[in-house]
Amino acid sequence: MIVTVTPNPSIDRTLRVPSIVRGGLVRALSAGAEAGGKGINVSRALTTEGHPTLAVVPLSLSSAAVVRALLGDAAPMEAVTIAGDARINISLVEGDGTVTKVNEPGPMLDEDETEELLARTAALAAGVTWVAGCGSLPPGMATDFYARLVRRMPAGVRVAIDADGPALRACVGERVALIKPNHGELEGLIGRNLPTLGDVISAATELITAGIETVLVSLGPDGALHVDRNGATHAEARIDGIQNNVGAGDALLAGYLAADGGRDALASAVGWSVAACRSPGTTMRPVTQADLDAVTVHDGTAASRRLAA
């Protein structure tokens, strides 16, 4: 069982419009909605591939009803009741493919609600293999939320964190089995530009020296890099038929956790990311053998390789 925690879930609405006229009236051609949030996305991908999972999310009673209806049987969900309604994120998709996003900040969680979210997750984590804390924090939540989550986990439960900025920085030095930054997030965490694969390896190694067990870096068109105390492994894929790269990083994490982590999980993880990129929407379709066959795991790492991301 893999438990995901999404402290700032969303209801994501997509409106397709001919074009945006600033200050004018825009009539949508179509509209759709889905449950959003990185942890929900990870659990949805795991469910698609038949892996037991549970998505823990803080939601008001009214928001929980909406999110459950949107999720259906795509992923099991455990709602921790809070007062504020879930944020609504809006994507405006123009006819030429231009996407404009407007994201709400999310509801304020007081300390009692935050404590209940941590306590419920800790109780549900008994006997599971992984707990993954994913995504941004809602307004007012202390930046050490994920660090507190790590401290509350039962012995033997491995914790993965996919976050950014201060929330991720607060986890350095904690008992974290995995962090999964993208290239830009790693640069922000380490405080310098990382133009080459060797630079990324050096930055990840610094974090491992500071106590993180494994760093899994998503590198966009350059694939993904896995670094632990045993060294670095790079994998990438040639992807034809890319339809949507939104959610590729969440699929990468889901595939890695499903394969139970470690260097050998990297190929599977990138294969899941390929499936996400080949999916028409933000929800990953089932992974095919062709997705897995597209992945190349390199025997060595070309440290001087400059990154496109």
C-alpha positions in Angstrom: 0.0 0.0 0.0 1.2 3.5 -0.9 -0.4 6.4 0.9 -0.2 9.9 -0.6 -0.8 13.2 1.2 -1.9 16.3 -0.7 -2.2 19.2 1.8 -3.5 21.6 -0.8 -5.8 19.7 -3.2 -7.8 21.4 -5.9 -10.7 21.2 -8.2 -9.3 21.8 -11.7 -11.6 23.4 -14.3 -10.5 23.6 -17.9 -12.3 26.0 -20.3 -11.7 25.8 -24.0 -12.1 29.3 -25.6 -11.6 30.7 -29.1 -9.2 33.3 -27.7 -8.8 35.6 -24.7 -9.9 39.2 -25.1 -8.7 41.2 -22.1 -11.5 43.2 -20.7 -14.0 41.6 -23.0 -16.6 38.7 -22.8 -15.2 35.3 -23.6 -17.7 32.5 -24.2 -16.3 29.0 -23.5 -16.6 26.3 -26.2 -16.5 23.5 -23.6 -15.8 23.0 -20.0 -14.5 20.1 -17.8 -13.4 19.5 -14.3 -11.2 16.9 -12.4 -9.8 16.4 -9.0 -6.3 17.9 -8.8 -3.3 17.9 -6.6 0.1 16.1 -6.9 -0.7 13.3 -4.4 -4.1 12.7 -6.0 -2.4 12.4 -9.4 0.1 9.9 -8.0 -2.6 7.8 -6.4 -4.6 7.9 -9.6 -1.7 6.6 -11.6 -1.0 3.8 -9.1 -4.7 2.8 -9.3 -4.6 2.7 -13.1 -1.8 0.2 -12.8 -3.4 -1.9 -10.1 -1.3 -0.9 -7.1 -3.1 -0.4 -3.7 -3.1 3.2 -2.7 -4.9 5.8 -0.6 -5.0 9.6 -1.2 -5.3 11.6 2.1 -6.6 15.1 1.5 -7.9 17.9 3.7 -11.4 18.9 2.4 -14.5 20.6 3.7 -17.6 18.4 3.6 -18.9 20.1 0.5 -15.6 20.0 -1.3 -15.2 16.3 -0.4 -18.5 15.5 -2.1 -17.3 17.2 -5.3 -13.9 15.7 -5.3 -15.2 12.2 -4.6 -17.7 12.5 -7.5 -14.9 13.7 -9.8 -12.5 10.9 -8.8 -15.1 8.1 -9.0 -13.2 4.9 -8.8 -10.0 6.4 -10.2 -8.4 6.4 -6.7 -9.5 5.7 -3.2 -9.6 8.8 -1.0 -9.6 9.6 2.7 -10.9 13.1 3.5 -9.8 14.9 6.7 -12.5 17.4 7.4 -11.5 21.1 7.5 -13.6 24.3 7.4 -12.4 25.9 4.2 -13.4 24.8 0.7 -10.9 23.4 -1.8 -9.2 25.9 -4.2 -10.5 26.0 -7.8 -7.8 26.2 -10.5 -8.9 27.4 -13.9 -7.1 26.7 -17.2 -8.1 28.7 -20.3 -7.1 26.8 -23.4 -7.2 28.9 -26.6 -7.7 27.6 -30.1 -4.0 27.8 -30.9 -3.1 25.7 -27.9 -2.0 28.6 -25.6 -2.9 27.8 -22.0 -3.5 30.5 -19.3 -3.8 29.2 -15.7 -5.3 30.9 -12.8 -4.7 29.1 -9.5 -6.5 30.0 -6.2 -4.3 29.9 -3.1 -6.4 27.4 -1.2 -8.0 27.5 2.3 -6.3 28.3 5.5 -5.7 25.4 7.8 -5.4 26.1 11.5 -3.1 24.2 13.8 -5.8 21.8 14.9 -6.7 20.9 11.3 -3.0 20.5 10.4 -2.5 18.2 13.5 -5.5 16.1 12.5 -4.1 15.7 8.9 -0.8 14.6 10.4 -2.4 12.3 13.0 -4.8 10.6 10.5 -1.9 10.0 8.0 0.2 8.5 10.7 -2.6 6.1 11.7 -3.2 5.1 8.1 0.5 4.6 7.5 0.8 1.6 9.8 2.1 -1.3 7.8 2.4 0.5 4.5 5.5 0.6 2.3 5.6 4.3 1.3 4.0 7.6 2.3 4.4 10.3 -0.3 3.9 14.0 0.7 3.1 15.9 -2.5 2.6 19.5 -3.7 2.3 23.0 -2.4 1.2 24.0 1.1 -2.0 26.0 1.7 -1.7 29.6 3.0 -0.6 29.9 6.5 0.6 26.3 7.0 4.0 26.1 8.5 6.8 25.3 6.0 7.9 22.4 8.2 4.7 20.4 7.5 6.5 17.7 5.5 9.3 17.5 8.0 6.7 17.0 10.7 5.1 14.3 8.5 8.4 12.5 8.3 8.8 12.5 12.1 5.3 11.1 12.7 5.7 8.0 10.5 5.8 4.6 12.1 9.1 2.7 12.0 9.8 1.0 8.7 7.6 3.4 6.6 9.6 5.1 3.9 8.7 8.7 3.1 9.0 10.4 -0.3 8.6 14.2 -0.7 7.7 16.0 -3.9 7.6 19.7 -3.0 9.3 22.9 -3.7 10.9 25.9 -1.9 10.9 26.2 1.9 8.7 23.1 2.3 11.3 21.0 0.6 14.2 22.7 2.3 12.8 22.0 5.7 13.1 18.2 5.0 16.9 18.3 4.5 18.3 16.6 7.6 15.2 14.6 8.3 14.7 10.9 7.8 13.6 11.2 4.2 13.9 8.2 1.9 13.4 10.1 -1.3 12.9 13.6 -2.6 11.8 14.2 -6.2 12.6 17.7 -7.4 12.6 18.8 -11.0 15.6 20.5 -12.4 14.4 24.0 -11.4 13.3 23.0 -8.0 16.7 21.4 -7.3 18.4 24.6 -8.5 16.3 26.6 -6.0 17.0 24.1 -3.2 20.7 24.1 -3.7 21.0 27.8 -4.5 22.8 27.8 -7.8 22.4 27.0 -11.5 22.9 23.4 -12.6 23.5 23.5 -16.4 25.0 20.1 -16.8 24.2 16.5 -15.8 27.4 16.5 -13.6 26.2 19.7 -11.8 22.9 17.9 -11.0 24.7 14.9 -9.7 27.0 17.1 -7.5 23.9 18.9 -6.1 22.1 15.7 -5.4 25.2 14.2 -3.7 25.3 17.2 -1.4 21.8 16.5 -0.3 22.6 12.8 0.3 25.6 13.9 2.5 23.1 16.0 4.4 20.9 13.0 5.2 18.5 12.4 2.3 18.7 8.8 1.2 17.8 9.2 -2.5 17.3 12.0 -4.9 15.2 11.4 -8.0 15.4 14.4 -10.3 13.0 14.8 -13.3 14.8 16.5 -16.1 12.1 17.1 -18.7 13.4 16.1 -22.2 16.6 14.9 -20.6 14.8 12.1 -18.7 15.5 11.5 -15.0 18.4 11.0 -12.7 18.6 8.7 -9.7 21.3 9.4 -7.1 22.0 7.6 -3.8 25.0 6.6 -1.8 25.9 4.0 -4.4 26.2 6.6 -7.2 24.2 8.1 -10.0 22.1 6.5 -12.8 20.6 8.4 -15.8 17.6 7.3 -17.9 15.8 8.9 -20.8 13.3 8.2 -23.5 12.6 9.1 -27.0 8.9 9.9 -27.0 6.9 10.1 -30.2 3.3 11.2 -30.0 3.6 13.6 -27.1 0.1 14.9 -26.2 0.5 16.4 -22.8 3.5 16.6 -20.5 1.5 17.8 -17.5 1.6 15.2 -14.9 4.7 13.5 -16.2 6.5 14.2 -13.0 3.7 12.7 -10.9 3.7 9.6 -13.1 7.5 9.3 -12.6 7.1 9.3 -8.9 4.2 6.8 -9.0 6.2 4.4 -11.2 9.2 4.7 -8.9 7.2 3.9 -5.8 5.3 1.1 -7.5 8.6 -0.6 -8.3 9.6 -0.1 -4.6 12.4 2.3 -5.2 16.1 1.9 -5.8 18.2 2.2 -9.0 16.3 -0.7 -10.7 13.0 1.3 -10.3 14.3 4.1 -12.5 13.5 2.4 -15.9 9.9 1.7 -14.8 9.5 5.2 -13.4 10.5 6.8 -16.7 8.3 4.4 -18.6 5.3 5.6 -16.6 6.3 9.2 -17.4 6.3 8.3 -21.1 2.8 6.9 -20.7 1.7 10.2 -19.1 3.3 12.3 -22.0 1.4 10.1 -24.5 -1.9 10.5 -22.7 -4.4 13.1 -24.2 -5.3 14.5 -20.8 -3.6 15.1 -17.5 -4.6 11.6 -16.3 -2.1 8.9 -17.2 -3.5 6.1 -19.4 -2.4 2.5 -18.7 1.4 1.9 -19.3 2.2 -0.2 -22.4 5.2 -2.3 -23.3 6.0 0.3 -25.9 6.2 3.0 -23.2 8.7 0.8 -21.3 10.6 -0.1 -24.4 11.2 3.6 -25.2 13.4 4.0 -22.1 17.2 3.8 -22.2 19.1 3.4 -18.9 22.7 4.5 -19.4 25.6 2.4 -18.0 27.5 5.6 -17.2 26.6 9.3 -16.7 27.9 11.9 -19.2 28.8 14.5 -16.6 29.6 17.2 -19.2 26.2 16.9 -21.0 24.3 20.2 -21.0 20.7 20.0 -20.1 17.8 21.3 -22.2 15.5 21.8 -19.2 
